[in-house]
Amino acid sequence: GGRLAPAWGRGRGGGACRKKHADVQVSAYGARGGGPALRLNHVRQNTASCQKPRIMINCAQPVAGRCRPLQLVDTHTHLDFDQYDADREAVLHRAAEAGVAWLIDVGTDLASSRRAVALAAAEPRMWAAVGVHPHEAASCTREVLADLRVLAREPRVVAIGETGLDYYRDLSPRSRQREAFEAHLALALEVGLPVIVHDREAHSDVLAMLRAAVGAGLRGVMHCFSGGPELARQVAELGMYVGIAGPVTYPRATALAEVVRTVPLERLLIETDCPYLAPQAYRGRRNEPAYIRLVAERVAELRGIAPEEVGRVTSRNARDLFHPPNRHAEGTPPIASVDG
C-alpha cells in the first residue's frame, strides 16, 4: 500500500442548510496484497450549521500493512478556560484520538495558573505552565510572584509563562509589562524551567531581554510566532524554539509560511493556543487540541516532508525543552509512544 494523504471532503453547495448530516471517519490501511483497505471508524451526527457530510480520512505512512498514526504534542493550550467547562473530557478524548500524546495547559494569571496545575494533577497527559500574561501585567504584584514561585515547584509544572510583551493591545502599561517579564525570566532561571514567551509588536524589547537571560542559561519558546523570517532566525540563534499555531494554515499568512520553510525543524514546536486561532478549516470557532493535526499537516506541506516526520521531530523538541534531565522523576511526560 502506498501513502494516502489525509483529506477532508465537504459536500457541494453554497447555500446555508439547517439539516443534520453525518460525519464519516475512515482510516486507510495499506493492504498487503495491493491497494489500501478502508475501515469505517465511526459515523457522527453533525449538528452544526450544514457543511454537508464530511469524510475524514486519517492516514499516515503504512507500517507492516497498517496505517501509522501521527504522534503529536500540543505545547500551548488554555483548557482551564471556562469555554471548556461543559465538555473538557470530550475535548481531551478527541485530542487523544487525533494523536496528541500530551499537552501543556498554560496559565495567564494566578487563578488560571492554579487551575492549570489542578487539571494537570488530574489528567496524566496534561502538564502545566504558570505565569501572568502581559495583558494582566498590572496585576503581577510581589505577592502574585511569590505564589507563582510556589506553584512553579509543583511536580506537574514544566514551564514559566505565558509571559512577555504585547505592544499591540497595550492592556497593561508597557513599563509594567517589562517589569513582569523580567520577573518571570528571573523566576524561570531560579527554578530551572523554560519560559513560554508572548511577543506581539514588541520584537526588539523581547529579544533584548531574552538575550540577557539566555546568556544566563534560559531556554524557552516564542509561542504562536507572529514575526517574519529574520526574527525567527534570531530567535533560533538564541537557542529558543519557534512555536507554530493555527495561523500557519491561513491563506494570507505568507510570512509565517516562509518562517516554517526556513527555520530548522529542530527549532520548531507546534501548538493550538486553543481556544484561540483555530486552523482555517475551523476558523471563527472554538479551537481545541485535536486540530493540532492540521497544523502539523500544513508544516509538512510547506517543508515537503511527511506529517509523521513533523510529529516525530516536534514531539522530540517538546520533550527536550519541557523535560530537562533535572526535572522530577514523578513528573515525566508520557513520551514512551513518541519516537525519537
Salt bridges, closest charged atoms under 4 A:
ASP23 OD2 - ARG44 NH2 3.03
ASP23 OD2 - ARG54 NH2 2.56
ASP80 OD2 - ARG115 NH2 3.04
ASP85 OD1 - ARG88 NH2 2.63
ASP87 OD2 - ARG94 NH2 3.72
ASP87 OD2 - ARG286 NH2 2.90
GLU97 OE2 - HIS93 NE2 3.35
GLU123 OE2 - ARG125 NE 3.25
ASP147 OD2 - ARG114 NH2 3.36
GLU162 OE1 - HIS76 NE2 3.10
GLU162 OE1 - HIS78 NE2 3.48
GLU162 OE2 - HIS133 NE2 3.42
GLU162 OE2 - HIS198 ND1 3.00
GLU162 OE2 - HIS223 NE2 2.87
ASP166 OD2 - HIS135 NE2 3.78
ASP166 OD2 - HIS198 NE2 2.75
ASP170 OD1 - ARG174 NE 3.00
GLU179 OE1 - ARG176 NE 3.68
GLU190 OE2 - ARG149 NE 3.05
GLU190 OE2 - ARG153 NH2 3.33
ASP199 OD2 - HIS203 ND1 2.66
ASP205 OD2 - ARG178 NH1 3.66
GLU230 OE2 - ARG233 NH2 2.36
GLU237 OE2 - ARG233 NH1 2.53
GLU258 OE1 - ARG261 NH1 3.28
GLU271 OE2 - HIS223 ND1 2.74
ASP273 OD1 - HIS76 NE2 3.52
ASP273 OD1 - HIS78 NE2 3.27
GLU288 OE2 - ARG94 NE 2.80
GLU288 OE1 - ARG286 NH2 3.69
GLU301 OE1 - ARG298 NH1 3.10
GLU309 OE2 - ARG312 NH2 2.87
ASP320 OD1 - ARG319 NE 3.42
ASP339 OD2 - ARG68 NH2 1.98
